[in-house]
């Protein structure tokens, strides 16, 4: 499944884009796909199937998640943020 991913703060700067899609049925799969396509994210923001310290994931703008095994559903949107990306 293709999942929309929005990038904020340092994650956006490292990837060079604000939004993309990634393949996977769970959060860990999506992160692995992103890391393989965006080396800057792998170096700075993503550690295997989870985000590095200082980064967080948000699901649909509703709740923060961290478990790589979190299943994703059709129409879910994943947001990758650096913890300093406040408003």
Secondary structure, DSSP 8 states (H G I E B T S, - for coil): -EEEEEE-THHHHHHT-SEEEEE-SBHHHHHHHHHHH-HHHHHHTEETTEE-TTEEEEETTTEEE--TT-B--TT-EEEEEETT---
